[in-house]
Amino acid sequence: MRRTKIVATLGPSSDRPGMLKELLLAGVDVCRLNFSHGSTDDHRRRAQEVRNIA
């Protein structure tokens, strides 16, 4: 049983196409949003993308 968890912080640098899918395939357990950068719409889009892919 794996105990180590991998947390990915999503922000502008992870917006390239396919990056989120690559992160999840690499074993990311939790995604968090970096609210320091971007607009409310950017954050909503990222959260929805995580839901769609997971």
mmCIF entry with sequence, helices, sheets and N, C-alpha, C, O atoms, coordinates in Angstrom:
data_MODEL
# 
_entry.id   MODEL 
# 
_entity.id                         1 
_entity.type                       polymer 
_entity.pdbx_number_of_molecules   1 
# 
_entity_poly.entity_id                      1 
_entity_poly.type                           'polypeptide(L)' 
_entity_poly.nstd_linkage                   no 
_entity_poly.nstd_monomer                   no 
_entity_poly.pdbx_seq_one_letter_code       MRRTKIVATLGPSSDRPGMLKELLLAGVDVCRLNFSHGSTDDHRRRAQEVRNIA 
_entity_poly.pdbx_seq_one_letter_code_can   MRRTKIVATLGPSSDRPGMLKELLLAGVDVCRLNFSHGSTDDHRRRAQEVRNIA 
_entity_poly.pdbx_strand_id                 A 
# 
loop_
_entity_poly_seq.entity_id 
_entity_poly_seq.num 
_entity_poly_seq.mon_id 
_entity_poly_seq.hetero 
1 1  MET n 
1 2  ARG n 
1 3  ARG n 
1 4  THR n 
1 5  LYS n 
1 6  ILE n 
1 7  VAL n 
1 8  ALA n 
1 9  THR n 
1 10 LEU n 
1 11 GLY n 
1 12 PRO n 
1 13 SER n 
1 14 SER n 
1 15 ASP n 
1 16 ARG n 
1 17 PRO n 
1 18 GLY n 
1 19 MET n 
1 20 LEU n 
1 21 LYS n 
1 22 GLU n 
1 23 LEU n 
1 24 LEU n 
1 25 LEU n 
1 26 ALA n 
1 27 GLY n 
1 28 VAL n 
1 29 ASP n 
1 30 VAL n 
1 31 CYS n 
1 32 ARG n 
1 33 LEU n 
1 34 ASN n 
1 35 PHE n 
1 36 SER n 
1 37 HIS n 
1 38 GLY n 
1 39 SER n 
1 40 THR n 
1 41 ASP n 
1 42 ASP n 
1 43 HIS n 
1 44 ARG n 
1 45 ARG n 
1 46 ARG n 
1 47 ALA n 
1 48 GLN n 
1 49 GLU n 
1 50 VAL n 
1 51 ARG n 
1 52 ASN n 
1 53 ILE n 
1 54 ALA n 
# 
_struct_asym.id          A 
_struct_asym.entity_id   1 
# 
loop_
_struct_conf.conf_type_id 
_struct_conf.id 
_struct_conf.pdbx_PDB_helix_id 
_struct_conf.beg_label_comp_id 
_struct_conf.beg_label_asym_id 
_struct_conf.beg_label_seq_id 
_struct_conf.pdbx_beg_PDB_ins_code 
_struct_conf.end_label_comp_id 
_struct_conf.end_label_asym_id 
_struct_conf.end_label_seq_id 
_struct_conf.pdbx_end_PDB_ins_code 
_struct_conf.beg_auth_comp_id 
_struct_conf.beg_auth_asym_id 
_struct_conf.beg_auth_seq_id 
_struct_conf.end_auth_comp_id 
_struct_conf.end_auth_asym_id 
_struct_conf.end_auth_seq_id 
_struct_conf.pdbx_PDB_helix_class 
_struct_conf.details 
_struct_conf.pdbx_PDB_helix_length 
HELX_P HELX_P1 AA1 PRO A 12 ? SER A 14 ? PRO A 12 SER A 14 5 ? 3  
HELX_P HELX_P2 AA2 MET A 19 ? LEU A 25 ? MET A 19 LEU A 25 1 ? 7  
HELX_P HELX_P3 AA3 THR A 40 ? ILE A 53 ? THR A 40 ILE A 53 1 ? 14 
# 
_struct_conf_type.id          HELX_P 
_struct_conf_type.criteria    ? 
_struct_conf_type.reference   ? 
# 
_struct_sheet.id               AA1 
_struct_sheet.type             ? 
_struct_sheet.number_strands   2 
_struct_sheet.details          ? 
# 
_struct_sheet_order.sheet_id     AA1 
_struct_sheet_order.range_id_1   1 
_struct_sheet_order.range_id_2   2 
_struct_sheet_order.offset       ? 
_struct_sheet_order.sense        parallel 
# 
loop_
_struct_sheet_range.sheet_id 
_struct_sheet_range.id 
_struct_sheet_range.beg_label_comp_id 
_struct_sheet_range.beg_label_asym_id 
_struct_sheet_range.beg_label_seq_id 
_struct_sheet_range.pdbx_beg_PDB_ins_code 
_struct_sheet_range.end_label_comp_id 
_struct_sheet_range.end_label_asym_id 
_struct_sheet_range.end_label_seq_id 
_struct_sheet_range.pdbx_end_PDB_ins_code 
_struct_sheet_range.beg_auth_comp_id 
_struct_sheet_range.beg_auth_asym_id 
_struct_sheet_range.beg_auth_seq_id 
_struct_sheet_range.end_auth_comp_id 
_struct_sheet_range.end_auth_asym_id 
_struct_sheet_range.end_auth_seq_id 
AA1 1 VAL A 7  ? LEU A 10 ? VAL A 7  LEU A 10 
AA1 2 VAL A 30 ? LEU A 33 ? VAL A 30 LEU A 33 
# 
loop_
_atom_site.group_PDB 
_atom_site.id 
_atom_site.type_symbol 
_atom_site.label_atom_id 
_atom_site.label_alt_id 
_atom_site.label_comp_id 
_atom_site.label_asym_id 
_atom_site.label_entity_id 
_atom_site.label_seq_id 
_atom_site.pdbx_PDB_ins_code 
_atom_site.Cartn_x 
_atom_site.Cartn_y 
_atom_site.Cartn_z 
_atom_site.occupancy 
_atom_site.B_iso_or_equiv 
_atom_site.pdbx_formal_charge 
_atom_site.auth_seq_id 
_atom_site.auth_comp_id 
_atom_site.auth_asym_id 
_atom_site.auth_atom_id 
_atom_site.pdbx_PDB_model_num 
ATOM 1   N N  . MET A 1 1  ? 0.841   -1.181 0.000   1.00 0.00 ? 1  MET A N  1 
ATOM 2   C CA . MET A 1 1  ? 0.000   0.000  0.000   1.00 0.00 ? 1  MET A CA 1 
ATOM 3   C C  . MET A 1 1  ? 0.884   1.241  0.000   1.00 0.00 ? 1  MET A C  1 
ATOM 4   O O  . MET A 1 1  ? 1.779   1.376  0.834   1.00 0.00 ? 1  MET A O  1 
ATOM 5   N N  . ARG A 1 2  ? 0.631   2.128  -0.923  1.00 0.00 ? 2  ARG A N  1 
ATOM 6   C CA . ARG A 1 2  ? 1.414   3.358  -1.030  1.00 0.00 ? 2  ARG A CA 1 
ATOM 7   C C  . ARG A 1 2  ? 0.884   4.396  -0.052  1.00 0.00 ? 2  ARG A C  1 
ATOM 8   O O  . ARG A 1 2  ? -0.309  4.696  -0.044  1.00 0.00 ? 2  ARG A O  1 
ATOM 9   N N  . ARG A 1 3  ? 1.765   4.941  0.765   1.00 0.00 ? 3  ARG A N  1 
ATOM 10  C CA . ARG A 1 3  ? 1.360   5.944  1.751   1.00 0.00 ? 3  ARG A CA 1 
ATOM 11  C C  . ARG A 1 3  ? 1.676   7.362  1.298   1.00 0.00 ? 3  ARG A C  1 
ATOM 12  O O  . ARG A 1 3  ? 1.054   8.317  1.763   1.00 0.00 ? 3  ARG A O  1 
ATOM 13  N N  . THR A 1 4  ? 2.621   7.501  0.411   1.00 0.00 ? 4  THR A N  1 
ATOM 14  C CA . THR A 1 4  ? 3.004   8.826  -0.057  1.00 0.00 ? 4  THR A CA 1 
ATOM 15  C C  . THR A 1 4  ? 1.931   9.369  -0.986  1.00 0.00 ? 4  THR A C  1 
ATOM 16  O O  . THR A 1 4  ? 1.464   8.667  -1.884  1.00 0.00 ? 4  THR A O  1 
ATOM 17  N N  . LYS A 1 5  ? 1.545   10.605 -0.771  1.00 0.00 ? 5  LYS A N  1 
ATOM 18  C CA . LYS A 1 5  ? 0.559   11.266 -1.625  1.00 0.00 ? 5  LYS A CA 1 
ATOM 19  C C  . LYS A 1 5  ? 1.253   12.352 -2.427  1.00 0.00 ? 5  LYS A C  1 
ATOM 20  O O  . LYS A 1 5  ? 2.172   13.012 -1.942  1.00 0.00 ? 5  LYS A O  1 
ATOM 21  N N  . ILE A 1 6  ? 0.805   12.525 -3.649  1.00 0.00 ? 6  ILE A N  1 
ATOM 22  C CA . ILE A 1 6  ? 1.391   13.537 -4.525  1.00 0.00 ? 6  ILE A CA 1 
ATOM 23  C C  . ILE A 1 6  ? 0.365   14.642 -4.722  1.00 0.00 ? 6  ILE A C  1 
ATOM 24  O O  . ILE A 1 6  ? -0.760  14.388 -5.152  1.00 0.00 ? 6  ILE A O  1 
ATOM 25  N N  . VAL A 1 7  ? 0.760   15.867 -4.407  1.00 0.00 ? 7  VAL A N  1 
ATOM 26  C CA . VAL A 1 7  ? -0.104  17.036 -4.540  1.00 0.00 ? 7  VAL A CA 1 
ATOM 27  C C  . VAL A 1 7  ? 0.419   17.888 -5.689  1.00 0.00 ? 7  VAL A C  1 
ATOM 28  O O  . VAL A 1 7  ? 1.605   18.212 -5.734  1.00 0.00 ? 7  VAL A O  1 
ATOM 29  N N  . ALA A 1 8  ? -0.460  18.251 -6.616  1.00 0.00 ? 8  ALA A N  1 
ATOM 30  C CA . ALA A 1 8  ? -0.091  19.121 -7.732  1.00 0.00 ? 8  ALA A CA 1 
ATOM 31  C C  . ALA A 1 8  ? -0.808  20.454 -7.564  1.00 0.00 ? 8  ALA A C  1 
ATOM 32  O O  . ALA A 1 8  ? -2.019  20.494 -7.350  1.00 0.00 ? 8  ALA A O  1 
ATOM 33  N N  . THR A 1 9  ? -0.060  21.536 -7.662  1.00 0.00 ? 9  THR A N  1 
ATOM 34  C CA . THR A 1 9  ? -0.642  22.871 -7.619  1.00 0.00 ? 9  THR A CA 1 
ATOM 35  C C  . THR A 1 9  ? -0.860  23.331 -9.048  1.00 0.00 ? 9  THR A C  1 
ATOM 36  O O  . THR A 1 9  ? 0.086   23.411 -9.832  1.00 0.00 ? 9  THR A O  1 
ATOM 37  N N  . LEU A 1 10 ? -2.110  23.637 -9.389  1.00 0.00 ? 10 LEU A N  1 
ATOM 38  C CA . LEU A 1 10 ? -2.450  24.050 -10.745 1.00 0.00 ? 10 LEU A CA 1 
ATOM 39  C C  . LEU A 1 10 ? -2.475  25.561 -10.840 1.00 0.00 ? 10 LEU A C  1 
ATOM 40  O O  . LEU A 1 10 ? -3.038  26.244 -9.985  1.00 0.00 ? 10 LEU A O  1 
ATOM 41  N N  . GLY A 1 11 ? -1.864  26.067 -11.880 1.00 0.00 ? 11 GLY A N  1 
ATOM 42  C CA . GLY A 1 11 ? -1.821  27.501 -12.135 1.00 0.00 ? 11 GLY A CA 1 
ATOM 43  C C  . GLY A 1 11 ? -1.517  27.723 -13.601 1.00 0.00 ? 11 GLY A C  1 
ATOM 44  O O  . GLY A 1 11 ? -1.639  26.798 -14.404 1.00 0.00 ? 11 GLY A O  1 
ATOM 45  N N  . PRO A 1 12 ? -1.127  28.925 -13.963 1.00 0.00 ? 12 PRO A N  1 
ATOM 46  C CA . PRO A 1 12 ? -0.870  29.246 -15.367 1.00 0.00 ? 12 PRO A CA 1 
ATOM 47  C C  . PRO A 1 12 ? 0.175   28.343 -16.031 1.00 0.00 ? 12 PRO A C  1 
ATOM 48  O O  . PRO A 1 12 ? 0.064   28.050 -17.222 1.00 0.00 ? 12 PRO A O  1 
ATOM 49  N N  . SER A 1 13 ? 1.172   27.907 -15.289 1.00 0.00 ? 13 SER A N  1 
ATOM 50  C CA . SER A 1 13 ? 2.223   27.093 -15.906 1.00 0.00 ? 13 SER A CA 1 
ATOM 51  C C  . SER A 1 13 ? 1.754   25.674 -16.222 1.00 0.00 ? 13 SER A C  1 
ATOM 52  O O  . SER A 1 13 ? 2.409   24.968 -16.989 1.00 0.00 ? 13 SER A O  1 
ATOM 53  N N  . SER A 1 14 ? 0.642   25.251 -15.651 1.00 0.00 ? 14 SER A N  1 
ATOM 54  C CA . SER A 1 14 ? 0.129   23.911 -15.945 1.00 0.00 ? 14 SER A CA 1 
ATOM 55  C C  . SER A 1 14 ? -1.053  23.946 -16.907 1.00 0.00 ? 14 SER A C  1 
ATOM 56  O O  . SER A 1 14 ? -1.796  22.970 -17.014 1.00 0.00 ? 14 SER A O  1 
ATOM 57  N N  . ASP A 1 15 ? -1.232  25.058 -17.604 1.00 0.00 ? 15 ASP A N  1 
ATOM 58  C CA . ASP A 1 15 ? -2.371  25.217 -18.508 1.00 0.00 ? 15 ASP A CA 1 
ATOM 59  C C  . ASP A 1 15 ? -2.150  24.678 -19.916 1.00 0.00 ? 15 ASP A C  1 
ATOM 60  O O  . ASP A 1 15 ? -3.074  24.689 -20.729 1.00 0.00 ? 15 ASP A O  1 
ATOM 61  N N  . ARG A 1 16 ? -0.962  24.214 -20.214 1.00 0.00 ? 16 ARG A N  1 
ATOM 62  C CA . ARG A 1 16 ? -0.758  23.742 -21.583 1.00 0.00 ? 16 ARG A CA 1 
ATOM 63  C C  . ARG A 1 16 ? -1.620  22.505 -21.829 1.00 0.00 ? 16 ARG A C  1 
ATOM 64  O O  . ARG A 1 16 ? -1.866  21.726 -20.908 1.00 0.00 ? 16 ARG A O  1 
ATOM 65  N N  . PRO A 1 17 ? -2.078  22.323 -23.068 1.00 0.00 ? 17 PRO A N  1 
ATOM 66  C CA . PRO A 1 17 ? -2.952  21.189 -23.384 1.00 0.00 ? 17 PRO A CA 1 
ATOM 67  C C  . PRO A 1 17 ? -2.313  19.852 -23.010 1.00 0.00 ? 17 PRO A C  1 
ATOM 68  O O  . PRO A 1 17 ? -1.154  19.599 -23.339 1.00 0.00 ? 17 PRO A O  1 
ATOM 69  N N  . GLY A 1 18 ? -3.059  19.016 -22.335 1.00 0.00 ? 18 GLY A N  1 
ATOM 70  C CA . GLY A 1 18 ? -2.591  17.688 -21.974 1.00 0.00 ? 18 GLY A CA 1 
ATOM 71  C C  . GLY A 1 18 ? -1.816  17.604 -20.672 1.00 0.00 ? 18 GLY A C  1 
ATOM 72  O O  . GLY A 1 18 ? -1.563  16.502 -20.185 1.00 0.00 ? 18 GLY A O  1 
ATOM 73  N N  . MET A 1 19 ? -1.433  18.727 -20.096 1.00 0.00 ? 19 MET A N  1 
ATOM 74  C CA . MET A 1 19 ? -0.614  18.712 -18.879 1.00 0.00 ? 19 MET A CA 1 
ATOM 75  C C  . MET A 1 19 ? -1.354  18.057 -17.710 1.00 0.00 ? 19 MET A C  1 
ATOM 76  O O  . MET A 1 19 ? -0.766  17.246 -16.995 1.00 0.00 ? 19 MET A O  1 
ATOM 77  N N  . LEU A 1 20 ? -2.615  18.389 -17.506 1.00 0.00 ? 20 LEU A N  1 
ATOM 78  C CA . LEU A 1 20 ? -3.361  17.831 -16.382 1.00 0.00 ? 20 LEU A CA 1 
ATOM 79  C C  . LEU A 1 20 ? -3.477  16.315 -16.509 1.00 0.00 ? 20 LEU A C  1 
ATOM 80  O O  . LEU A 1 20 ? -3.313  15.589 -15.528 1.00 0.00 ? 20 LEU A O  1 
ATOM 81  N N  . LYS A 1 21 ? -3.756  15.849 -17.705 1.00 0.00 ? 21 LYS A N  1 
ATOM 82  C CA . LYS A 1 21 ? -3.853  14.404 -17.921 1.00 0.00 ? 21 LYS A CA 1 
ATOM 83  C C  . LYS A 1 21 ? -2.518  13.726 -17.628 1.00 0.00 ? 21 LYS A C  1 
ATOM 84  O O  . LYS A 1 21 ? -2.484  12.652 -17.028 1.00 0.00 ? 21 LYS A O  1 
ATOM 85  N N  . GLU A 1 22 ? -1.418  14.351 -18.049 1.00 0.00 ? 22 GLU A N  1 
ATOM 86  C CA . GLU A 1 22 ? -0.084  13.806 -17.768 1.00 0.00 ? 22 GLU A CA 1 
ATOM 87  C C  . GLU A 1 22 ? 0.164   13.728 -16.263 1.00 0.00 ? 22 GLU A C  1 
ATOM 88  O O  . GLU A 1 22 ? 0.706   12.738 -15.771 1.00 0.00 ? 22 GLU A O  1 
ATOM 89  N N  . LEU A 1 23 ? -0.229  14.766 -15.536 1.00 0.00 ? 23 LEU A N  1 
ATOM 90  C CA . LEU A 1 23 ? -0.040  14.781 -14.085 1.00 0.00 ? 23 LEU A CA 1 
ATOM 91  C C  . LEU A 1 23 ? -0.812  13.645 -13.416 1.00 0.00 ? 23 LEU A C  1 
ATOM 92  O O  . LEU A 1 23 ? -0.282  12.950 -12.549 1.00 0.00 ? 23 LEU A O  1 
ATOM 93  N N  . LEU A 1 24 ? -2.057  13.466 -13.823 1.00 0.00 ? 24 LEU A N  1 
ATOM 94  C CA . LEU A 1 24 ? -2.873  12.416 -13.220 1.00 0.00 ? 24 LEU A CA 1 
ATOM 95  C C  . LEU A 1 24 ? -2.340  11.030 -13.561 1.00 0.00 ? 24 LEU A C  1 
ATOM 96  O O  . LEU A 1 24 ? -2.347  10.138 -12.713 1.00 0.00 ? 24 LEU A O  1 
ATOM 97  N N  . LEU A 1 25 ? -1.880  10.846 -14.787 1.00 0.00 ? 25 LEU A N  1 
ATOM 98  C CA . LEU A 1 25 ? -1.296  9.559  -15.175 1.00 0.00 ? 25 LEU A CA 1 
ATOM 99  C C  . LEU A 1 25 ? 0.017   9.294  -14.445 1.00 0.00 ? 25 LEU A C  1 
ATOM 100 O O  . LEU A 1 25 ? 0.396   8.139  -14.249 1.00 0.00 ? 25 LEU A O  1 
ATOM 101 N N  . ALA A 1 26 ? 0.710   10.351 -14.044 1.00 0.00 ? 26 ALA A N  1 
ATOM 102 C CA . ALA A 1 26 ? 1.975   10.212 -13.318 1.00 0.00 ? 26 ALA A CA 1 
ATOM 103 C C  . ALA A 1 26 ? 1.753   9.869  -11.842 1.00 0.00 ? 26 ALA A C  1 
ATOM 104 O O  . ALA A 1 26 ? 2.710   9.578  -11.124 1.00 0.00 ? 26 ALA A O  1 
ATOM 105 N N  . GLY A 1 27 ? 0.487   9.903  -11.384 1.00 0.00 ? 27 GLY A N  1 
ATOM 106 C CA . GLY A 1 27 ? 0.202   9.479  -10.020 1.00 0.00 ? 27 GLY A CA 1 
ATOM 107 C C  . GLY A 1 27 ? -0.222  10.562 -9.054  1.00 0.00 ? 27 GLY A C  1 
ATOM 108 O O  . GLY A 1 27 ? -0.207  10.340 -7.843  1.00 0.00 ? 27 GLY A O  1 
ATOM 109 N N  . VAL A 1 28 ? -0.599  11.727 -9.551  1.00 0.00 ? 28 VAL A N  1 
ATOM 110 C CA . VAL A 1 28 ? -1.061  12.802 -8.665  1.00 0.00 ? 28 VAL A CA 1 
ATOM 111 C C  . VAL A 1 28 ? -2.317  12.346 -7.932  1.00 0.00 ? 28 VAL A C  1 
ATOM 112 O O  . VAL A 1 28 ? -3.241  11.813 -8.545  1.00 0.00 ? 28 VAL A O  1 
ATOM 113 N N  . ASP A 1 29 ? -2.349  12.558 -6.617  1.00 0.00 ? 29 ASP A N  1 
ATOM 114 C CA . ASP A 1 29 ? -3.493  12.175 -5.790  1.00 0.00 ? 29 ASP A CA 1 
ATOM 115 C C  . ASP A 1 29 ? -4.443  13.339 -5.528  1.00 0.00 ? 29 ASP A C  1 
ATOM 116 O O  . ASP A 1 29 ? -5.655  13.146 -5.435  1.00 0.00 ? 29 ASP A O  1 
ATOM 117 N N  . VAL A 1 30 ? -3.892  14.548 -5.410  1.00 0.00 ? 30 VAL A N  1 
ATOM 118 C CA . VAL A 1 30 ? -4.681  15.730 -5.060  1.00 0.00 ? 30 VAL A CA 1 
ATOM 119 C C  . VAL A 1 30 ? -4.243  16.899 -5.928  1.00 0.00 ? 30 VAL A C  1 
ATOM 120 O O  . VAL A 1 30 ? -3.050  17.111 -6.149  1.00 0.00 ? 30 VAL A O  1 
ATOM 121 N N  . CYS A 1 31 ? -5.221  17.656 -6.416  1.00 0.00 ? 31 CYS A N  1 
ATOM 122 C CA . CYS A 1 31 ? -4.920  18.888 -7.154  1.00 0.00 ? 31 CYS A CA 1 
ATOM 123 C C  . CYS A 1 31 ? -5.398  20.065 -6.319  1.00 0.00 ? 31 CYS A C  1 
ATOM 124 O O  . CYS A 1 31 ? -6.503  20.052 -5.776  1.00 0.00 ? 31 CYS A O  1 
ATOM 125 N N  . ARG A 1 32 ? -4.553  21.078 -6.225  1.00 0.00 ? 32 ARG A N  1 
ATOM 126 C CA . ARG A 1 32 ? -4.954  22.313 -5.546  1.00 0.00 ? 32 ARG A CA 1 
ATOM 127 C C  . ARG A 1 32 ? -4.793  23.451 -6.537  1.00 0.00 ? 32 ARG A C  1 
ATOM 128 O O  . ARG A 1 32 ? -3.972  23.377 -7.451  1.00 0.00 ? 32 ARG A O  1 
ATOM 129 N N  . LEU A 1 33 ? -5.570  24.490 -6.357  1.00 0.00 ? 33 LEU A N  1 
ATOM 130 C CA . LEU A 1 33 ? -5.529  25.638 -7.259  1.00 0.00 ? 33 LEU A CA 1 
ATOM 131 C C  . LEU A 1 33 ? -4.741  26.770 -6.627  1.00 0.00 ? 33 LEU A C  1 
ATOM 132 O O  . LEU A 1 33 ? -4.893  27.062 -5.441  1.00 0.00 ? 33 LEU A O  1 
ATOM 133 N N  . ASN A 1 34 ? -3.900  27.402 -7.428  1.00 0.00 ? 34 ASN A N  1 
ATOM 134 C CA . ASN A 1 34 ? -3.124  28.551 -6.983  1.00 0.00 ? 34 ASN A CA 1 
ATOM 135 C C  . ASN A 1 34 ? -3.946  29.804 -7.287  1.00 0.00 ? 34 ASN A C  1 
ATOM 136 O O  . ASN A 1 34 ? -3.973  30.272 -8.425  1.00 0.00 ? 34 ASN A O  1 
ATOM 137 N N  . PHE A 1 35 ? -4.609  30.341 -6.272  1.00 0.00 ? 35 PHE A N  1 
ATOM 138 C CA . PHE A 1 35 ? -5.477  31.500 -6.464  1.00 0.00 ? 35 PHE A CA 1 
ATOM 139 C C  . PHE A 1 35 ? -4.710  32.818 -6.541  1.00 0.00 ? 35 PHE A C  1 
ATOM 140 O O  . PHE A 1 35 ? -5.320  33.876 -6.698  1.00 0.00 ? 35 PHE A O  1 
ATOM 141 N N  . SER A 1 36 ? -3.393  32.772 -6.433  1.00 0.00 ? 36 SER A N  1 
ATOM 142 C CA . SER A 1 36 ? -2.590  33.990 -6.535  1.00 0.00 ? 36 SER A CA 1 
ATOM 143 C C  . SER A 1 36 ? -2.533  34.512 -7.961  1.00 0.00 ? 36 SER A C  1 
ATOM 144 O O  . SER A 1 36 ? -2.275  35.694 -8.187  1.00 0.00 ? 36 SER A O  1 
ATOM 145 N N  . HIS A 1 37 ? -2.774  33.634 -8.916  1.00 0.00 ? 37 HIS A N  1 
ATOM 146 C CA . HIS A 1 37 ? -2.679  34.008 -10.327 1.00 0.00 ? 37 HIS A CA 1 
ATOM 147 C C  . HIS A 1 37 ? -3.947  33.574 -11.041 1.00 0.00 ? 37 HIS A C  1 
ATOM 148 O O  . HIS A 1 37 ? -4.469  32.490 -10.781 1.00 0.00 ? 37 HIS A O  1 
ATOM 149 N N  . GLY A 1 38 ? -4.439  34.406 -11.931 1.00 0.00 ? 38 GLY A N  1 
ATOM 150 C CA . GLY A 1 38 ? -5.594  34.048 -12.739 1.00 0.00 ? 38 GLY A CA 1 
ATOM 151 C C  . GLY A 1 38 ? -6.879  34.666 -12.230 1.00 0.00 ? 38 GLY A C  1 
ATOM 152 O O  . GLY A 1 38 ? -6.940  35.245 -11.145 1.00 0.00 ? 38 GLY A O  1 
ATOM 153 N N  . SER A 1 39 ? -7.898  34.521 -13.054 1.00 0.00 ? 39 SER A N  1 
ATOM 154 C CA . SER A 1 39 ? -9.212  35.086 -12.738 1.00 0.00 ? 39 SER A CA 1 
ATOM 155 C C  . SER A 1 39 ? -10.124 33.995 -12.173 1.00 0.00 ? 39 SER A C  1 
ATOM 156 O O  . SER A 1 39 ? -9.770  32.816 -12.153 1.00 0.00 ? 39 SER A O  1 
ATOM 157 N N  . THR A 1 40 ? -11.287 34.411 -11.723 1.00 0.00 ? 40 THR A N  1 
ATOM 158 C CA . THR A 1 40 ? -12.272 33.463 -11.215 1.00 0.00 ? 40 THR A CA 1 
ATOM 159 C C  . THR A 1 40 ? -12.649 32.461 -12.293 1.00 0.00 ? 40 THR A C  1 
ATOM 160 O O  . THR A 1 40 ? -12.792 31.270 -12.018 1.00 0.00 ? 40 THR A O  1 
ATOM 161 N N  . ASP A 1 41 ? -12.809 32.941 -13.518 1.00 0.00 ? 41 ASP A N  1 
ATOM 162 C CA . ASP A 1 41 ? -13.144 32.042 -14.626 1.00 0.00 ? 41 ASP A CA 1 
ATOM 163 C C  . ASP A 1 41 ? -12.030 31.029 -14.884 1.00 0.00 ? 41 ASP A C  1 
ATOM 164 O O  . ASP A 1 41 ? -12.308 29.871 -15.194 1.00 0.00 ? 41 ASP A O  1 
ATOM 165 N N  . ASP A 1 42 ? -10.773 31.456 -14.758 1.00 0.00 ? 42 ASP A N  1 
ATOM 166 C CA . ASP A 1 42 ? -9.643  30.532 -14.916 1.00 0.00 ? 42 ASP A CA 1 
ATOM 167 C C  . ASP A 1 42 ? -9.721  29.414 -13.883 1.00 0.00 ? 42 ASP A C  1 
ATOM 168 O O  . ASP A 1 42 ? -9.516  28.247 -14.215 1.00 0.00 ? 42 ASP A O  1 
ATOM 169 N N  . HIS A 1 43 ? -10.013 29.763 -12.638 1.00 0.00 ? 43 HIS A N  1 
ATOM 170 C CA . HIS A 1 43 ? -10.081 28.773 -11.565 1.00 0.00 ? 43 HIS A CA 1 
ATOM 171 C C  . HIS A 1 43 ? -11.248 27.813 -11.769 1.00 0.00 ? 43 HIS A C  1 
ATOM 172 O O  . HIS A 1 43 ? -11.118 26.610 -11.543 1.00 0.00 ? 43 HIS A O  1 
ATOM 173 N N  . ARG A 1 44 ? -12.379 28.347 -12.196 1.00 0.00 ? 44 ARG A N  1 
ATOM 174 C CA . ARG A 1 44 ? -13.538 27.485 -12.476 1.00 0.00 ? 44 ARG A CA 1 
ATOM 175 C C  . ARG A 1 44 ? -13.221 26.502 -13.597 1.00 0.00 ? 44 ARG A C  1 
ATOM 176 O O  . ARG A 1 44 ? -13.570 25.324 -13.518 1.00 0.00 ? 44 ARG A O  1 
ATOM 177 N N  . ARG A 1 45 ? -12.560 26.993 -14.639 1.00 0.00 ? 45 ARG A N  1 
ATOM 178 C CA . ARG A 1 45 ? -12.209 26.143 -15.778 1.00 0.00 ? 45 ARG A CA 1 
ATOM 179 C C  . ARG A 1 45 ? -11.260 25.030 -15.351 1.00 0.00 ? 45 ARG A C  1 
ATOM 180 O O  . ARG A 1 45 ? -11.447 23.873 -15.727 1.00 0.00 ? 45 ARG A O  1 
ATOM 181 N N  . ARG A 1 46 ? -10.243 25.378 -14.566 1.00 0.00 ? 46 ARG A N  1 
ATOM 182 C CA . ARG A 1 46 ? -9.285  24.366 -14.095 1.00 0.00 ? 46 ARG A CA 1 
ATOM 183 C C  . ARG A 1 46 ? -9.976  23.317 -13.225 1.00 0.00 ? 46 ARG A C  1 
ATOM 184 O O  . ARG A 1 46 ? -9.736  22.121 -13.385 1.00 0.00 ? 46 ARG A O  1 
ATOM 185 N N  . ALA A 1 47 ? -10.828 23.761 -12.310 1.00 0.00 ? 47 ALA A N  1 
ATOM 186 C CA . ALA A 1 47 ? -11.532 22.822 -11.430 1.00 0.00 ? 47 ALA A CA 1 
ATOM 187 C C  . ALA A 1 47 ? -12.421 21.889 -12.246 1.00 0.00 ? 47 ALA A C  1 
ATOM 188 O O  . ALA A 1 47 ? -12.479 20.690 -11.974 1.00 0.00 ? 47 ALA A O  1 
ATOM 189 N N  . GLN A 1 48 ? -13.106 22.429 -13.234 1.00 0.00 ? 48 GLN A N  1 
ATOM 190 C CA . GLN A 1 48 ? -13.971 21.603 -14.076 1.00 0.00 ? 48 GLN A CA 1 
ATOM 191 C C  . GLN A 1 48 ? -13.150 20.614 -14.896 1.00 0.00 ? 48 GLN A C  1 
ATOM 192 O O  . GLN A 1 48 ? -13.571 19.475 -15.097 1.00 0.00 ? 48 GLN A O  1 
ATOM 193 N N  . GLU A 1 49 ? -11.993 21.037 -15.366 1.00 0.00 ? 49 GLU A N  1 
ATOM 194 C CA . GLU A 1 49 ? -11.121 20.141 -16.130 1.00 0.00 ? 49 GLU A CA 1 
ATOM 195 C C  . GLU A 1 49 ? -10.653 18.974 -15.259 1.00 0.00 ? 49 GLU A C  1 
ATOM 196 O O  . GLU A 1 49 ? -10.601 17.836 -15.726 1.00 0.00 ? 49 GLU A O  1 
ATOM 197 N N  . VAL A 1 50 ? -10.314 19.247 -14.005 1.00 0.00 ? 50 VAL A N  1 
ATOM 198 C CA . VAL A 1 50 ? -9.917  18.172 -13.081 1.00 0.00 ? 50 VAL A CA 1 
ATOM 199 C C  . VAL A 1 50 ? -11.073 17.195 -12.911 1.00 0.00 ? 50 VAL A C  1 
ATOM 200 O O  . VAL A 1 50 ? -10.874 15.982 -12.976 1.00 0.00 ? 50 VAL A O  1 
ATOM 201 N N  . ARG A 1 51 ? -12.273 17.711 -12.695 1.00 0.00 ? 51 ARG A N  1 
ATOM 202 C CA . ARG A 1 51 ? -13.442 16.837 -12.524 1.00 0.00 ? 51 ARG A CA 1 
ATOM 203 C C  . ARG A 1 51 ? -13.685 15.987 -13.764 1.00 0.00 ? 51 ARG A C  1 
ATOM 204 O O  . ARG A 1 51 ? -13.989 14.799 -13.655 1.00 0.00 ? 51 ARG A O  1 
ATOM 205 N N  . ASN A 1 52 ? -13.552 16.588 -14.937 1.00 0.00 ? 52 ASN A N  1 
ATOM 206 C CA . ASN A 1 52 ? -13.811 15.861 -16.181 1.00 0.00 ? 52 ASN A CA 1 
ATOM 207 C C  . ASN A 1 52 ? -12.799 14.748 -16.418 1.00 0.00 ? 52 ASN A C  1 
ATOM 208 O O  . ASN A 1 52 ? -13.167 13.661 -16.862 1.00 0.00 ? 52 ASN A O  1 
ATOM 209 N N  . ILE A 1 53 ? -11.539 15.009 -16.128 1.00 0.00 ? 53 ILE A N  1 
ATOM 210 C CA . ILE A 1 53 ? -10.487 14.031 -16.404 1.00 0.00 ? 53 ILE A CA 1 
ATOM 211 C C  . ILE A 1 53 ? -10.441 12.947 -15.333 1.00 0.00 ? 53 ILE A C  1 
ATOM 212 O O  . ILE A 1 53 ? -10.223 11.776 -15.642 1.00 0.00 ? 53 ILE A O  1 
ATOM 213 N N  . ALA A 1 54 ? -10.647 13.334 -14.074 1.00 0.00 ? 54 ALA A N  1 
ATOM 214 C CA . ALA A 1 54 ? -10.592 12.347 -12.978 1.00 0.00 ? 54 ALA A CA 1 
ATOM 215 C C  . ALA A 1 54 ? -11.817 11.474 -13.045 1.00 0.00 ? 54 ALA A C  1 
ATOM 216 O O  . ALA A 1 54 ? -11.980 10.575 -12.219 1.00 0.00 ? 54 ALA A O  1 
# 
